[in-house]
């Protein structure tokens, strides 16, 4: 996966709580064995008026002209709840999102995001409210600085505002170095082999 350091992008405000993985990528699109082709089905049931996905819903946030090219998704609490499917982060990433901001995330979804380089940022509800208040009235652009754990933007009064967020030490390392849990384990292969060499054959 790619290293994540800083990112500046347009915010798409999805003002919904408890967005589950079946809303993010409905189950009928999970037959693929490879990790591609999910982005076009992201939020399918809300994004389209027909089952075939040929008639966009003009009221859905991602179909509105002012949010085209958005790379930061803003949502409400408990984002990514439901099943443990990895396809939900895959669909978000393939669509073009680099960052998801919410007051809280489902634990498994959160870990699945980290493992593919998609940054989930947890801000408190007051901070998320501030972002929602700004985003419908103008194209809100945020800058995410992962090494310094900061989210910054300019408000209506041209004042620079910063919010802080935190990750675990391992999550921070993984994103900044572009290393998932498998890659991190493989980086310890020499130590693993050395340890195995000390084990009795019967074990």
TIRO-2110 file (N, C-alpha, C; in Angstrom, 1 decimal):
// TIRO-2110
0.8, -1.2, 0.0, N, 1, A
0.0, 0.0, 0.0, CA, 1, A
0.9, 1.2, 0.0, C, 1, A
0.3, 2.4, -0.4, N, 2, A
1.0, 3.6, -0.5, CA, 2, A
1.3, 4.2, 0.9, C, 2, A
2.4, 4.9, 1.0, N, 3, A
2.7, 5.7, 2.3, CA, 3, A
1.7, 6.9, 2.4, C, 3, A
1.3, 7.2, 3.6, N, 4, A
0.4, 8.3, 3.8, CA, 4, A
1.2, 9.3, 4.7, C, 4, A
1.3, 10.5, 4.2, N, 5, A
2.0, 11.6, 5.0, CA, 5, A
1.0, 12.7, 5.1, C, 5, A
0.7, 13.5, 4.1, N, 6, A
-0.3, 14.6, 4.1, CA, 6, A
-1.2, 14.4, 2.9, C, 6, A
-2.4, 15.0, 3.1, N, 7, A
-3.4, 15.0, 2.0, CA, 7, A
-4.3, 16.2, 2.1, C, 7, A
-4.5, 16.8, 1.0, N, 8, A
-5.5, 17.9, 1.0, CA, 8, A
-6.6, 17.6, 0.0, C, 8, A
-7.8, 17.6, 0.5, N, 9, A
-8.9, 17.2, -0.4, CA, 9, A
-10.2, 17.8, -0.1, C, 9, A
-11.2, 17.7, -1.0, N, 10, A
-12.5, 18.2, -0.9, CA, 10, A
-13.3, 17.2, 0.0, C, 10, A
-14.2, 17.8, 0.8, N, 11, A
-15.0, 17.0, 1.8, CA, 11, A
-16.4, 16.7, 1.2, C, 11, A
-16.8, 15.4, 1.2, N, 12, A
-18.2, 15.0, 0.9, CA, 12, A
-18.9, 14.8, 2.2, C, 12, A
-19.9, 15.6, 2.6, N, 13, A
-20.6, 15.4, 3.9, CA, 13, A
-21.7, 14.4, 3.8, C, 13, A
-21.6, 13.2, 4.4, N, 14, A
-22.6, 12.2, 4.5, CA, 14, A
-23.2, 12.2, 5.9, C, 14, A
-24.3, 13.0, 6.0, N, 15, A
-24.8, 13.3, 7.4, CA, 15, A
-25.7, 12.2, 7.9, C, 15, A
-25.2, 11.0, 8.1, N, 16, A
-25.9, 9.8, 8.5, CA, 16, A
-25.1, 9.1, 9.5, C, 16, A
-25.8, 8.7, 10.6, N, 17, A
-25.2, 7.8, 11.6, CA, 17, A
-25.4, 6.4, 11.3, C, 17, A
-24.5, 5.5, 11.9, N, 18, A
-24.7, 4.1, 11.8, CA, 18, A
-24.7, 3.6, 10.4, C, 18, A
-23.8, 4.1, 9.6, N, 19, A
-23.7, 3.7, 8.2, CA, 19, A
-23.0, 2.3, 8.2, C, 19, A
-23.7, 1.2, 7.8, N, 20, A
-23.2, -0.1, 7.9, CA, 20, A
-22.5, -0.5, 6.6, C, 20, A
-21.8, -1.7, 6.7, N, 21, A
-21.0, -2.1, 5.5, CA, 21, A
-21.9, -2.5, 4.3, C, 21, A
-23.2, -2.9, 4.6, N, 22, A
-24.1, -3.3, 3.6, CA, 22, A
-24.6, -2.1, 2.8, C, 22, A
-24.6, -0.9, 3.5, N, 23, A
-25.0, 0.3, 2.8, CA, 23, A
-23.8, 0.8, 2.0, C, 23, A
-22.6, 0.6, 2.5, N, 24, A
-21.4, 1.0, 1.8, CA, 24, A
-21.2, 0.2, 0.5, C, 24, A
-21.3, -1.1, 0.6, N, 25, A
-21.2, -2.0, -0.5, CA, 25, A
-22.2, -3.2, -0.4, C, 25, A
-23.3, -3.1, -1.0, N, 26, A
-24.4, -4.1, -0.8, CA, 26, A
-23.8, -5.5, -1.2, C, 26, A
-24.4, -6.5, -0.5, N, 27, A
-23.9, -7.9, -0.6, CA, 27, A
-23.9, -8.5, -2.0, C, 27, A
-24.8, -8.0, -2.9, N, 28, A
-24.9, -8.6, -4.2, CA, 28, A
-23.7, -8.3, -5.1, C, 28, A
-22.8, -7.4, -4.6, N, 29, A
-21.6, -7.1, -5.4, CA, 29, A
-20.3, -7.7, -4.8, C, 29, A
-20.5, -8.7, -4.0, N, 30, A
-19.3, -9.3, -3.3, CA, 30, A
-18.8, -10.6, -3.9, C, 30, A
-19.2, -10.9, -5.1, N, 31, A
-18.8, -12.2, -5.7, CA, 31, A
-17.4, -12.2, -6.2, C, 31, A
-16.8, -11.0, -6.4, N, 32, A
-15.5, -10.9, -6.9, CA, 32, A
-14.5, -11.5, -6.0, C, 32, A
-13.4, -12.1, -6.5, N, 33, A
-12.4, -12.6, -5.7, CA, 33, A
-11.2, -11.7, -5.7, C, 33, A
-11.1, -10.8, -6.7, N, 34, A
-10.0, -9.8, -6.7, CA, 34, A
-10.5, -8.5, -6.0, C, 34, A
-9.5, -7.6, -5.7, N, 35, A
-9.8, -6.4, -4.9, CA, 35, A
-10.1, -5.2, -5.8, C, 35, A
-10.8, -5.4, -6.8, N, 36, A
-11.1, -4.3, -7.7, CA, 36, A
-12.5, -4.4, -8.2, C, 36, A
-13.0, -3.3, -8.7, N, 37, A
-14.4, -3.3, -9.2, CA, 37, A
-15.5, -3.0, -8.2, C, 37, A
-15.1, -2.5, -7.0, N, 38, A
-16.1, -2.2, -6.0, CA, 38, A
-16.5, -0.8, -5.9, C, 38, A
-15.6, 0.1, -6.4, N, 39, A
-15.8, 1.5, -6.3, CA, 39, A
-17.1, 2.0, -7.0, C, 39, A
-17.4, 1.4, -8.2, N, 40, A
-18.6, 1.8, -8.9, CA, 40, A
-19.9, 1.4, -8.2, C, 40, A
-19.8, 0.5, -7.2, N, 41, A
-21.0, 0.1, -6.5, CA, 41, A
-21.1, 0.7, -5.1, C, 41, A
-20.1, 1.6, -4.8, N, 42, A
-20.1, 2.3, -3.5, CA, 42, A
-21.5, 3.0, -3.2, C, 42, A
-22.1, 2.7, -2.1, N, 43, A
-23.4, 3.3, -1.7, CA, 43, A
-24.4, 3.1, -2.8, C, 43, A
-24.4, 1.9, -3.4, N, 44, A
-25.2, 1.7, -4.6, CA, 44, A
-26.7, 2.0, -4.4, C, 44, A
-27.3, 1.5, -3.3, N, 45, A
-28.7, 1.6, -3.1, CA, 45, A
-29.1, 3.1, -2.9, C, 45, A
-28.2, 3.9, -2.4, N, 46, A
-28.5, 5.3, -2.2, CA, 46, A
-28.1, 6.2, -3.4, C, 46, A
-27.1, 5.7, -4.1, N, 47, A
-26.5, 6.4, -5.2, CA, 47, A
-27.3, 6.3, -6.5, C, 47, A
-28.1, 5.2, -6.6, N, 48, A
-28.8, 5.0, -7.9, CA, 48, A
-30.3, 4.8, -7.6, C, 48, A
-31.1, 5.1, -8.6, N, 49, A
-32.5, 5.0, -8.5, CA, 49, A
-33.0, 3.6, -9.0, C, 49, A
-32.1, 2.9, -9.7, N, 50, A
-32.5, 1.6, -10.3, CA, 50, A
-31.5, 0.6, -9.8, C, 50, A
-31.9, -0.7, -9.9, N, 51, A
-31.0, -1.8, -9.5, CA, 51, A
-29.8, -2.0, -10.3, C, 51, A
-29.8, -1.6, -11.6, N, 52, A
-28.7, -1.8, -12.5, CA, 52, A
-27.6, -0.7, -12.3, C, 52, A
-27.9, 0.3, -11.6, N, 53, A
-26.9, 1.3, -11.4, CA, 53, A
-26.7, 2.2, -12.6, C, 53, A
-27.7, 2.5, -13.3, N, 54, A
-27.6, 3.3, -14.5, CA, 54, A
-28.3, 4.7, -14.4, C, 54, A
-29.1, 4.8, -13.4, N, 55, A
-29.8, 6.1, -13.2, CA, 55, A
-29.4, 6.7, -11.8, C, 55, A
-28.5, 7.6, -11.8, N, 56, A
-28.0, 8.3, -10.6, CA, 56, A
-29.1, 9.0, -9.9, C, 56, A
-29.1, 8.9, -8.5, N, 57, A
-30.0, 9.6, -7.7, CA, 57, A
-29.4, 11.0, -7.5, C, 57, A
-30.1, 12.1, -8.1, N, 58, A
-29.5, 13.4, -8.0, CA, 58, A
-29.5, 14.0, -6.6, C, 58, A
-30.2, 13.4, -5.7, N, 59, A
-30.2, 13.9, -4.3, CA, 59, A
-29.1, 13.4, -3.5, C, 59, A
-28.4, 12.3, -3.9, N, 60, A
-27.4, 11.7, -3.1, CA, 60, A
-26.1, 12.5, -3.2, C, 60, A
-25.4, 12.6, -2.1, N, 61, A
-24.3, 13.6, -2.0, CA, 61, A
-23.2, 13.3, -3.0, C, 61, A
-22.9, 12.1, -3.3, N, 62, A
-21.8, 11.8, -4.2, CA, 62, A
-22.1, 12.1, -5.7, C, 62, A
-23.4, 12.3, -6.0, N, 63, A
-23.8, 12.6, -7.3, CA, 63, A
-24.0, 14.1, -7.6, C, 63, A
-23.8, 14.9, -6.6, N, 64, A
-23.9, 16.3, -6.8, CA, 64, A
-22.6, 16.9, -7.3, C, 64, A
-22.8, 17.8, -8.3, N, 65, A
-21.7, 18.4, -9.0, CA, 65, A
-20.6, 19.0, -8.1, C, 65, A
-21.0, 19.6, -7.0, N, 66, A
-20.1, 20.3, -6.2, CA, 66, A
-19.2, 19.4, -5.4, C, 66, A
-19.5, 18.1, -5.3, N, 67, A
-18.7, 17.2, -4.6, CA, 67, A
-18.0, 16.2, -5.4, C, 67, A
-18.0, 16.4, -6.7, N, 68, A
-17.2, 15.5, -7.6, CA, 68, A
-15.7, 15.7, -7.3, C, 68, A
-15.0, 14.6, -7.2, N, 69, A
-13.6, 14.6, -6.9, CA, 69, A
-13.3, 14.6, -5.4, C, 69, A
-14.3, 14.5, -4.6, N, 70, A
-14.1, 14.5, -3.2, CA, 70, A
-13.3, 13.3, -2.8, C, 70, A
-12.3, 13.6, -1.9, N, 71, A
-11.4, 12.5, -1.4, CA, 71, A
-11.4, 12.3, 0.1, C, 71, A
-12.3, 13.1, 0.8, N, 72, A
-12.4, 13.0, 2.2, CA, 72, A
-13.9, 12.9, 2.5, C, 72, A
-14.3, 11.8, 3.2, N, 73, A
-15.7, 11.5, 3.5, CA, 73, A
-16.0, 11.9, 5.0, C, 73, A
-17.0, 12.7, 5.2, N, 74, A
-17.3, 13.1, 6.6, CA, 74, A
-18.7, 12.4, 6.9, C, 74, A
-18.7, 11.8, 8.0, N, 75, A
-19.9, 11.1, 8.4, CA, 75, A
-20.2, 11.2, 9.9, C, 75, A
-21.2, 10.5, 10.4, N, 76, A
-21.6, 10.5, 11.8, CA, 76, A
-21.1, 9.3, 12.5, C, 76, A
-21.5, 9.1, 13.8, N, 77, A
-21.0, 8.1, 14.6, CA, 77, A
-21.3, 6.6, 14.1, C, 77, A
-20.4, 5.7, 14.6, N, 78, A
-20.5, 4.3, 14.3, CA, 78, A
-20.4, 4.0, 12.8, C, 78, A
-19.6, 4.7, 12.1, N, 79, A
-19.4, 4.4, 10.7, CA, 79, A
-18.7, 3.1, 10.5, C, 79, A
-19.3, 2.3, 9.5, N, 80, A
-18.7, 1.0, 9.2, CA, 80, A
-19.2, -0.1, 10.0, C, 80, A
-20.3, 0.0, 10.7, N, 81, A
-20.8, -1.0, 11.6, CA, 81, A
-21.4, -2.2, 10.7, C, 81, A
-21.8, -3.3, 11.3, N, 82, A
-22.3, -4.4, 10.5, CA, 82, A
-21.3, -5.5, 10.4, C, 82, A
-21.1, -6.0, 9.2, N, 83, A
-20.3, -7.2, 9.0, CA, 83, A
-18.8, -6.8, 9.0, C, 83, A
-17.9, -7.8, 9.0, N, 84, A
-16.5, -7.6, 9.0, CA, 84, A
-15.9, -7.5, 7.6, C, 84, A
-16.7, -7.5, 6.6, N, 85, A
-16.2, -7.5, 5.2, CA, 85, A
-15.2, -6.4, 4.9, C, 85, A
-14.1, -6.8, 4.3, N, 86, A
-13.1, -5.9, 3.8, CA, 86, A
-13.5, -5.1, 2.6, C, 86, A
-14.6, -5.6, 2.0, N, 87, A
-15.0, -4.9, 0.7, CA, 87, A
-15.4, -3.5, 0.9, C, 87, A
-15.9, -3.1, 2.1, N, 88, A
-16.3, -1.8, 2.3, CA, 88, A
-15.2, -0.8, 2.2, C, 88, A
-14.1, -1.0, 2.9, N, 89, A
-12.9, -0.1, 2.7, CA, 89, A
-12.4, -0.1, 1.3, C, 89, A
-12.4, -1.3, 0.7, N, 90, A
-11.9, -1.4, -0.7, CA, 90, A
-12.8, -0.5, -1.6, C, 90, A
-14.1, -0.5, -1.4, N, 91, A
-15.0, 0.3, -2.3, CA, 91, A
-14.7, 1.8, -2.1, C, 91, A
-14.6, 2.2, -0.8, N, 92, A
-14.3, 3.6, -0.5, CA, 92, A
-13.0, 4.0, -1.1, C, 92, A
-12.0, 3.2, -1.0, N, 93, A
-10.6, 3.6, -1.5, CA, 93, A
-10.7, 3.6, -3.1, C, 93, A
-11.3, 2.6, -3.7, N, 94, A
-11.3, 2.6, -5.2, CA, 94, A
-12.1, 3.8, -5.7, C, 94, A
-13.2, 4.2, -5.0, N, 95, A
-13.9, 5.4, -5.5, CA, 95, A
-13.0, 6.6, -5.5, C, 95, A
-12.1, 6.7, -4.5, N, 96, A
-11.2, 7.8, -4.5, CA, 96, A
-11.0, 8.5, -3.2, C, 96, A
-11.6, 7.9, -2.1, N, 97, A
-11.5, 8.5, -0.8, CA, 97, A
-10.1, 8.0, -0.2, C, 97, A
-9.5, 9.0, 0.4, N, 98, A
-8.2, 8.8, 1.1, CA, 98, A
-8.4, 8.9, 2.7, C, 98, A
-9.5, 9.6, 3.1, N, 99, A
-9.7, 9.8, 4.5, CA, 99, A
-11.2, 9.7, 4.8, C, 99, A
-11.5, 9.1, 6.0, N, 100, A
-12.9, 9.1, 6.5, CA, 100, A
-12.8, 9.7, 7.8, C, 100, A
-13.7, 10.7, 8.1, N, 101, A
-13.8, 11.4, 9.3, CA, 101, A
-15.2, 11.1, 10.0, C, 101, A
-15.2, 10.7, 11.2, N, 102, A
-16.4, 10.5, 12.0, CA, 102, A
-16.1, 10.5, 13.5, C, 102, A
-17.2, 10.6, 14.3, N, 103, A
-16.9, 10.6, 15.7, CA, 103, A
-16.5, 9.3, 16.3, C, 103, A
-17.0, 8.2, 15.6, N, 104, A
-16.6, 6.8, 16.0, CA, 104, A
-16.7, 5.9, 14.8, C, 104, A
-16.0, 4.8, 14.9, N, 105, A
-16.0, 3.8, 13.9, CA, 105, A
-16.2, 2.4, 14.5, C, 105, A
-16.8, 1.5, 13.7, N, 106, A
-16.8, 0.1, 14.1, CA, 106, A
-15.4, -0.4, 14.1, C, 106, A
-15.0, -1.2, 15.1, N, 107, A
-13.6, -1.6, 15.3, CA, 107, A
-13.0, -2.3, 14.1, C, 107, A
-13.7, -3.3, 13.6, N, 108, A
-13.2, -4.2, 12.5, CA, 108, A
-13.0, -3.3, 11.3, C, 108, A
-14.0, -2.5, 11.0, N, 109, A
-14.0, -1.6, 9.8, CA, 109, A
-12.7, -0.7, 9.9, C, 109, A
-12.5, -0.1, 11.1, N, 110, A
-11.4, 0.8, 11.4, CA, 110, A
-10.1, 0.1, 11.1, C, 110, A
-9.9, -1.2, 11.6, N, 111, A
-8.7, -1.9, 11.3, CA, 111, A
-8.5, -2.2, 9.9, C, 111, A
-9.6, -2.6, 9.2, N, 112, A
-9.5, -2.9, 7.7, CA, 112, A
-9.1, -1.7, 6.9, C, 112, A
-9.5, -0.5, 7.4, N, 113, A
-9.1, 0.7, 6.7, CA, 113, A
-7.6, 0.9, 6.8, C, 113, A
-7.1, 0.8, 8.0, N, 114, A
-5.7, 1.0, 8.3, CA, 114, A
-4.9, 0.0, 7.4, C, 114, A
-5.4, -1.2, 7.3, N, 115, A
-4.6, -2.2, 6.6, CA, 115, A
-4.5, -2.0, 5.1, C, 115, A
-5.3, -1.1, 4.5, N, 116, A
-5.2, -0.8, 3.1, CA, 116, A
-4.7, 0.7, 2.8, C, 116, A
-4.4, 1.4, 3.9, N, 117, A
-3.9, 2.7, 3.7, CA, 117, A
-4.9, 3.8, 3.7, C, 117, A
-6.2, 3.5, 4.0, N, 118, A
-7.3, 4.4, 4.1, CA, 118, A
-7.3, 5.0, 5.5, C, 118, A
-7.2, 6.3, 5.7, N, 119, A
-7.0, 6.8, 7.0, CA, 119, A
-8.4, 7.2, 7.7, C, 119, A
-8.8, 6.4, 8.8, N, 120, A
-10.0, 6.8, 9.5, CA, 120, A
-9.6, 7.7, 10.6, C, 120, A
-10.2, 8.9, 10.7, N, 121, A
-9.9, 9.9, 11.7, CA, 121, A
-11.1, 10.1, 12.6, C, 121, A
-10.9, 9.9, 13.9, N, 122, A
-11.9, 10.1, 14.9, CA, 122, A
-11.8, 11.5, 15.5, C, 122, A
-12.8, 12.3, 15.3, N, 123, A
-12.9, 13.6, 15.9, CA, 123, A
-14.1, 13.6, 16.9, C, 123, A
-14.1, 14.5, 17.8, N, 124, A
-15.2, 14.5, 18.7, CA, 124, A
-16.5, 15.1, 18.0, C, 124, A
-17.6, 14.9, 18.6, N, 125, A
-18.9, 15.3, 17.9, CA, 125, A
-19.0, 16.8, 17.7, C, 125, A
-18.4, 17.6, 18.6, N, 126, A
-18.5, 19.1, 18.4, CA, 126, A
-17.6, 19.5, 17.1, C, 126, A
-16.5, 18.8, 17.0, N, 127, A
-15.6, 19.1, 15.8, CA, 127, A
-16.3, 18.7, 14.5, C, 127, A
-16.9, 17.5, 14.6, N, 128, A
-17.6, 17.0, 13.4, CA, 128, A
-18.7, 17.9, 13.0, C, 128, A
-19.4, 18.4, 14.0, N, 129, A
-20.5, 19.3, 13.8, CA, 129, A
-20.0, 20.6, 13.1, C, 129, A
-18.9, 21.1, 13.5, N, 130, A
-18.3, 22.3, 12.9, CA, 130, A
-18.1, 22.0, 11.4, C, 130, A
-17.6, 20.9, 11.1, N, 131, A
-17.3, 20.5, 9.7, CA, 131, A
-18.5, 20.4, 8.9, C, 131, A
-19.6, 19.8, 9.5, N, 132, A
-20.9, 19.7, 8.8, CA, 132, A
-21.5, 21.0, 8.5, C, 132, A
-21.3, 21.9, 9.5, N, 133, A
-21.9, 23.3, 9.3, CA, 133, A
-21.3, 24.0, 8.2, C, 133, A
-20.0, 23.8, 8.0, N, 134, A
-19.3, 24.5, 6.9, CA, 134, A
-19.5, 23.8, 5.5, C, 134, A
-19.5, 22.5, 5.5, N, 135, A
-19.5, 21.8, 4.2, CA, 135, A
-20.7, 22.0, 3.3, C, 135, A
-21.9, 22.2, 3.8, N, 136, A
-23.0, 22.4, 2.8, CA, 136, A
-23.0, 23.8, 2.1, C, 136, A
-22.4, 24.7, 2.8, N, 137, A
-22.5, 26.1, 2.3, CA, 137, A
-21.4, 26.5, 1.3, C, 137, A
-20.3, 25.7, 1.3, N, 138, A
-19.2, 26.0, 0.5, CA, 138, A
-18.4, 24.7, 0.3, C, 138, A
-17.5, 24.7, -0.7, N, 139, A
-16.7, 23.5, -0.9, CA, 139, A
-15.6, 23.5, 0.2, C, 139, A
-15.8, 22.7, 1.2, N, 140, A
-14.8, 22.6, 2.3, CA, 140, A
-13.6, 21.7, 1.9, C, 140, A
-12.5, 22.3, 2.0, N, 141, A
-11.2, 21.6, 1.8, CA, 141, A
-10.5, 21.4, 3.1, C, 141, A
-10.0, 20.2, 3.4, N, 142, A
-9.3, 19.9, 4.6, CA, 142, A
-7.9, 19.5, 4.2, C, 142, A
-6.9, 19.8, 5.1, N, 143, A
-5.6, 19.3, 5.0, CA, 143, A
-5.3, 18.3, 6.1, C, 143, A
-4.9, 17.1, 5.8, N, 144, A
-4.7, 16.1, 6.9, CA, 144, A
-3.2, 15.9, 6.9, C, 144, A
-2.6, 16.1, 8.1, N, 145, A
-1.2, 16.0, 8.3, CA, 145, A
-1.0, 14.8, 9.3, C, 145, A
-0.7, 13.6, 8.7, N, 146, A
-0.6, 12.4, 9.6, CA, 146, A
0.6, 12.5, 10.5, C, 146, A
1.8, 12.8, 10.1, N, 147, A
2.9, 12.8, 11.1, CA, 147, A
2.7, 13.7, 12.3, C, 147, A
1.9, 14.8, 12.1, N, 148, A
1.6, 15.7, 13.2, CA, 148, A
0.2, 15.5, 13.8, C, 148, A
-0.5, 14.5, 13.2, N, 149, A
-1.9, 14.2, 13.7, CA, 149, A
-2.8, 15.4, 13.8, C, 149, A
-2.8, 16.2, 12.6, N, 150, A
-3.6, 17.4, 12.6, CA, 150, A
-4.5, 17.4, 11.4, C, 150, A
-5.7, 17.9, 11.6, N, 151, A
-6.7, 18.3, 10.5, CA, 151, A
-6.8, 19.8, 10.5, C, 151, A
-6.6, 20.4, 9.4, N, 152, A
-6.7, 21.9, 9.3, CA, 152, A
-7.6, 22.4, 8.2, C, 152, A
-8.2, 23.5, 8.4, N, 153, A
-9.0, 24.1, 7.4, CA, 153, A
-9.2, 25.6, 7.7, C, 153, A
-9.7, 26.3, 6.7, N, 154, A
-10.0, 27.8, 6.9, CA, 154, A
-11.5, 28.0, 7.0, C, 154, A
-12.0, 28.7, 8.0, N, 155, A
-13.4, 28.9, 8.2, CA, 155, A
-13.9, 30.1, 7.4, C, 155, A
-15.2, 30.4, 7.7, N, 156, A
-15.8, 31.5, 6.9, CA, 156, A
-15.1, 32.9, 7.2, C, 156, A
-14.4, 33.0, 8.3, N, 157, A
-13.8, 34.3, 8.6, CA, 157, A
-12.3, 34.3, 8.2, C, 157, A
-11.9, 33.3, 7.4, N, 158, A
-10.5, 33.1, 6.9, CA, 158, A
-9.6, 32.9, 8.1, C, 158, A
-10.1, 32.2, 9.1, N, 159, A
-9.3, 31.9, 10.2, CA, 159, A
-8.9, 30.4, 10.1, C, 159, A
-7.6, 30.1, 10.3, N, 160, A
-7.1, 28.8, 10.2, CA, 160, A
-7.5, 28.0, 11.5, C, 160, A
-8.1, 26.9, 11.3, N, 161, A
-8.6, 26.0, 12.4, CA, 161, A
-7.9, 24.7, 12.4, C, 161, A
-7.5, 24.2, 13.5, N, 162, A
-6.8, 22.8, 13.6, CA, 162, A
-7.5, 21.9, 14.6, C, 162, A
-7.7, 20.7, 14.2, N, 163, A
-8.2, 19.7, 15.1, CA, 163, A
-7.1, 18.6, 15.2, C, 163, A
-7.0, 18.0, 16.4, N, 164, A
-6.0, 16.9, 16.6, CA, 164, A
-6.7, 15.6, 16.6, C, 164, A
-6.0, 14.6, 16.2, N, 165, A
-6.5, 13.2, 16.2, CA, 165, A
-5.3, 12.3, 16.6, C, 165, A
-5.6, 11.1, 17.0, N, 166, A
-4.6, 10.1, 17.4, CA, 166, A
-4.8, 8.8, 16.8, C, 166, A
-3.7, 8.0, 16.7, N, 167, A
-3.7, 6.6, 16.3, CA, 167, A
-2.8, 5.9, 17.2, C, 167, A
-2.9, 4.6, 17.2, N, 168, A
-2.0, 3.8, 18.0, CA, 168, A
-0.6, 3.9, 17.3, C, 168, A
0.4, 3.6, 18.0, N, 169, A
1.8, 3.7, 17.5, CA, 169, A
2.0, 2.8, 16.3, C, 169, A
1.4, 1.6, 16.3, N, 170, A
1.6, 0.6, 15.2, CA, 170, A
0.8, 1.1, 14.0, C, 170, A
-0.4, 1.7, 14.2, N, 171, A
-1.2, 2.2, 13.1, CA, 171, A
-0.6, 3.4, 12.5, C, 171, A
0.0, 4.2, 13.3, N, 172, A
0.7, 5.4, 12.7, CA, 172, A
1.9, 4.9, 11.9, C, 172, A
2.7, 4.0, 12.4, N, 173, A
3.8, 3.4, 11.7, CA, 173, A
3.4, 2.8, 10.4, C, 173, A
2.3, 2.0, 10.4, N, 174, A
1.8, 1.3, 9.2, CA, 174, A
1.5, 2.3, 8.1, C, 174, A
0.7, 3.3, 8.4, N, 175, A
0.3, 4.2, 7.4, CA, 175, A
1.4, 5.1, 6.9, C, 175, A
2.3, 5.6, 7.8, N, 176, A
3.4, 6.4, 7.3, CA, 176, A
4.4, 5.7, 6.5, C, 176, A
4.5, 4.4, 6.7, N, 177, A
5.5, 3.6, 6.0, CA, 177, A
4.9, 2.7, 4.9, C, 177, A
3.6, 2.8, 4.7, N, 178, A
2.9, 2.0, 3.7, CA, 178, A
3.1, 0.5, 3.9, C, 178, A
3.0, 0.1, 5.1, N, 179, A
3.2, -1.4, 5.5, CA, 179, A
1.9, -1.9, 6.2, C, 179, A
1.3, -2.9, 5.6, N, 180, A
0.2, -3.6, 6.3, CA, 180, A
0.7, -4.6, 7.2, C, 180, A
-0.2, -5.3, 7.9, N, 181, A
0.2, -6.2, 9.0, CA, 181, A
1.0, -7.4, 8.4, C, 181, A
0.6, -7.8, 7.2, N, 182, A
1.3, -8.9, 6.5, CA, 182, A
2.7, -8.5, 6.2, C, 182, A
2.8, -7.3, 5.6, N, 183, A
4.1, -6.7, 5.2, CA, 183, A
5.0, -6.5, 6.4, C, 183, A
4.4, -6.1, 7.6, N, 184, A
5.2, -5.9, 8.8, CA, 184, A
5.7, -7.2, 9.3, C, 184, A
4.9, -8.3, 9.2, N, 185, A
5.3, -9.6, 9.6, CA, 185, A
6.5, -10.1, 8.8, C, 185, A
6.3, -9.9, 7.4, N, 186, A
7.4, -10.4, 6.5, CA, 186, A
8.7, -9.7, 6.8, C, 186, A
8.6, -8.5, 7.3, N, 187, A
9.8, -7.7, 7.6, CA, 187, A
10.6, -8.3, 8.8, C, 187, A
9.9, -9.2, 9.5, N, 188, A
10.5, -9.8, 10.7, CA, 188, A
10.9, -11.3, 10.3, C, 188, A
11.0, -11.6, 9.0, N, 189, A
11.2, -13.0, 8.6, CA, 189, A
12.5, -13.6, 9.1, C, 189, A
13.5, -12.8, 9.1, N, 190, A
14.8, -13.3, 9.6, CA, 190, A
14.8, -13.7, 11.1, C, 190, A
14.1, -12.9, 11.9, N, 191, A
13.9, -13.2, 13.3, CA, 191, A
13.0, -14.4, 13.5, C, 191, A
12.0, -14.5, 12.6, N, 192, A
11.1, -15.7, 12.7, CA, 192, A
11.9, -17.0, 12.4, C, 192, A
12.6, -16.9, 11.3, N, 193, A
13.4, -18.1, 11.0, CA, 193, A
14.4, -18.5, 12.0, C, 193, A
15.1, -17.4, 12.6, N, 194, A
16.1, -17.7, 13.6, CA, 194, A
15.4, -18.3, 14.9, C, 194, A
14.3, -17.9, 15.2, N, 195, A
13.5, -18.5, 16.3, CA, 195, A
13.1, -19.9, 16.0, C, 195, A
12.6, -20.1, 14.8, N, 196, A
12.2, -21.5, 14.5, CA, 196, A
13.4, -22.5, 14.5, C, 196, A
14.6, -21.9, 14.1, N, 197, A
15.8, -22.8, 14.1, CA, 197, A
16.2, -23.3, 15.5, C, 197, A
15.7, -22.6, 16.5, N, 198, A
16.1, -23.0, 17.9, CA, 198, A
15.1, -24.0, 18.5, C, 198, A
14.0, -24.2, 17.7, N, 199, A
12.9, -25.1, 18.2, CA, 199, A
13.3, -26.5, 18.0, C, 199, A
13.1, -27.4, 18.9, N, 200, A
13.3, -28.9, 18.7, CA, 200, A
12.5, -29.4, 17.5, C, 200, A
13.0, -30.3, 16.8, N, 201, A
12.3, -30.8, 15.6, CA, 201, A
10.9, -31.3, 15.8, C, 201, A
10.7, -31.9, 17.0, N, 202, A
9.4, -32.5, 17.3, CA, 202, A
8.3, -31.4, 17.5, C, 202, A
8.7, -30.2, 17.7, N, 203, A
7.8, -29.1, 17.9, CA, 203, A
7.4, -28.5, 16.5, C, 203, A
END
